[in-house]
């Protein structure tokens, strides 16, 4: 089931999420819903707080079907970066909770991440390039941090004002 994506500013997007203590069928359904929502948006990553659920859960798929890559949906419960490279990368990031706004963000180029998969099995993987950027962006959401928090205050405030205006327009249109 497709879920509604929260738009910044929303206080839930700035909260730290709770660890998932135990995997349940409800959480697996939530993960499926998040993947459906992410693909429909369309996006390459989505964190549970973006749909108003305050659990440490992210989904992502950075495969590029246009380049002949097979989809590679990942579901990560309690993901955490366990190592990161000194080499940095700059990517122009966007966010489903901050539609149509993009900015360059510098992050470690390579990260090792540990998480529980849908079966509760501990997984670890090394991510590089766009995958590394995406997983760090989504884990930031679980810690109440948005990509615009990396920007200078003037640019961040400008984007926030645009989002406030967008939310007002959407509210007016839905009446």
Order of alpha helices (4+ residues) and beta strands (2+ residues): alpha-beta-beta-beta-beta-beta-beta-beta-alpha-alpha
